[in-house]
C-alpha cells in the first residue's frame, strides 16, 4: 500500500475536506429561493412587497339567562410583508463575528444560557462552514433539527389531481433570515473566551470542538455586561470578572445602547435582535412610582433604583434603540413600565422563558387529558441538572421565578373546561376565588455530575370514569442547551420577520398600513410563560400556539388557516 501524505489541520479548512464530498447539506440547512406563489385576487406581488387580503372570522357570544347567543363575525384585513430580509444582527453577550448578512446579540450572566450562546455560535459555525465531524456512530453532518422554522412543515393545500395534502417548510412560507447569515455578538459578566467556554461546557463531541475552535477563537471574549448581585444567585459572583464599572444605571443604559449601535454599524446591519439568555433573576417588585409606567421606569433608571433589574435595563436599551428584544428567561423583565415604553416607541418585545423540554411536553399532555374528558388532579414535576443554570436555580429567589414560569402552563386548559373544574366564585376568598385547579408541584435540583444532560420526571394523576384513577409517569432525558439553541434562532428569525409585516383593517376603514402590536405573542410556541397584550388571555396550549403561528404566516400570503374539516373526504 502506497504511503499517504498527511497535513495536520486545525479544521479551519473543513469545508474543503474530503468529508464534504460524501456528506451533502442537510435538508434543514438548504437554501431555497422563494417558490410559493399564491394565484388569487386577494394576493399581489411586487418587487418590494407581498400584499394579501384576509378575512378574519370569529363569533360574538352573549350569555343571557343561561342562553348562549352566538353571532358570527367577519373582519377584513390586509397584510403587507416586505420581501427583502433585513440585514440582521443577533446580540447575545458574545463578541461580534466577521461581517455577514444578519446578526444577533445576546445578553448573558454566565448560566447554562452562556452555554446556549456558545452552542448557538458553534452550530451556527458548523452549519455555515458545512463542518461534518466523526462520532462513535459515524459521520455527523450539521443540521437545524429542533428548529420549528427550519425542520417542520405546514400544510398549504392539496394536489387537485391526487387529493394528497401538500406541505412546505415553515421557513418557506414568507422570506425569512437563513440562520447561517446571522452575525453573532453579545455581552457576558464572564470574560472567558468562546473557545475556552466551549471546552468548559463539555457537551460537544471532541472532533466538532476541534474543528470549530478556530471560528470560536475569532470571536474572542464577550463585551462587558451589567452585574447587580441582588438579582442572581450569590454563587455566580466568582465568574463576574467582565462587568461594566460603576453603579450608575443610567450610565449602564447608555453603555448598552452604544454597544448596540456600534455592533450595528461595524457589521453594516439593518436590524439587531437583542436576546436575553442570561441568568434567571429573582422577580422584581412592582412598585407604584418606580416601574409601573414608562416615565417612572426611566426616572428610576436615572436614579439607579435598586429594583431595576439587569434584564429590564437591556430591554429598555433595545426599545430606545428601536430593536426587538426577546426574554429567554423566566423573571418578570417586562414590568408594566417596559410594556408601556414599548407601546410608546412602537418597538417589539417578546418572551418569556424558552420552552424546550418538560414544559413543552406538559402543555401537550395536559391539553390531551382535559380534551379527552379526563381530569388531572395533580401534576408533579421533578428535574435535576448539573450545568450553571442548575447552579443558579439552587438559590431560592431564582428558583421561584422558574417555578412561576413552569406552573402556569396548564391554566388556560383548566379554565376552558368547567365541566371538569369548578369556575372561580366572585366574592369569595382562597381557592374558591381562583377556581378549581390541579395540584401542581415543581422541583429543580442541582446535580453537578450530570452536566448539561437534564433529567425530568413527571407524574400525572387523574380522575377517570366513575371515580377511577389513572397515573401517567414520564421520564425525559435531554441535553438542555441543544434543545434550547434552535429556539433561540427561531425566536430571533421570527422577531425579524414580524418587523417587516404591517396590516390595516379594511372593514374599519383604516387607510394606512401600521406595524403589529409591540408584544409579539406569536412567539408563544417557544415560550413557557408567553407575554401577551395586556388584558388578553394567555394561551399555553401548544397546539393552539402552533396553529396561530401557521395561520398568521398563511394569512400573510392570502391563504386560510389550517382546515382539518377535510370536507372533501367526508362527502360524495
PyMOL commands that set and color helices and strands:
alter all, ss='L'
color gray80, all
select helices_A, chain A and resi 14-16+18-21+112-128+148-151+170-172+179-181+194-201+206-219+229-231+234-239+249-266+294-302+310-320+336-345+358-371+388-393+396-415+431-434+448-450+465-467+480-498+506-508+521-526+542-555+567-569
alter helices_A, ss='H'
color red, helices_A
select strands_A, chain A and resi 43-45+49-64+67-82+88-91+104-108+133-135+138-140+153-158+165-169+183-188+271-276+325-327+349-350+375-385+439-446+453-463+469-479+501-505+514-515
alter strands_A, ss='S'
color yellow, strands_A
deselect
rebuild
show_as cartoon
